[in-house]
Amino acid sequence: MKKVLIINGGQNFGHSGGKYNNTIAENTLEVLKKFGNIEVKTTQVSEGFDKDEEVKKFVWADVIIYHTPIWWFQLPNGFKKYIDEVFTAGHAKGIYMSDGRNAENPAINYGTGGMLGGRKYMVTTSWNAPETAFTLPGEFFNETSVDNGPLFGFHRMNAFVSLEKMDSFHFHDVEKNANIERDMKLYREHLERVFAQELKPQPA
């Protein structure tokens, strides 16, 4: 039985109502339920949270799935607050013990003090930017991918607490050219493929 924590970082702010990420989270839940041997807990960041209870969820989970829109090339303020408070509360309580270094040789081993080893994470993001903004020469992101560019710090944050990255999924052009039916189909196929692999019996 795999234990999965779904964290929805969408929120209502400005012209964003958070509905798109609600739809993504709902699709995630529907796909995971089909497997039958997955237990799920959820967190809706915009509804408030108890940081100590969230620490327990991270420790409980085998896989964490983050859903977040990207605002001004970063996490939304509510989701960033959640990360700051929950990860800090998780110090020596299952998320991380230290930065991994010791006083004898502080120049090495930074980022090796995480406590979530053996667990994995996946992230989805939703963008107004089209995919071509990341892939075409001369376009805005200079041919740098979402994961290697705007999400670089997010991925290192997860590595810091010893989480292993699973394949991400990014939704593009969701404001001016959204095709929800197509994109959710592609996402569901992605999720099914990743978890079918994850749930395969491992050789002894």
Secondary structure, 3 states (H helix, E strand, C coil): CEEEEEEECCCCECCECCHHHHHHHHHHHHHHHHHCCEEEEEEEHHHCCCHHHHHHHHHHCCEEEEEEECECCECCHHHHHHHHHHHHHCECCCCECCCCCCCCCCCCCCCCCECCCCCEEEEEEECCCCCHHHHCCCCCCCCCCCCCCCCHHHHHHHHHCCCEECCCEEECCCCCCCCHHHHHHHHHHHHHHHHHHHCCCCCC
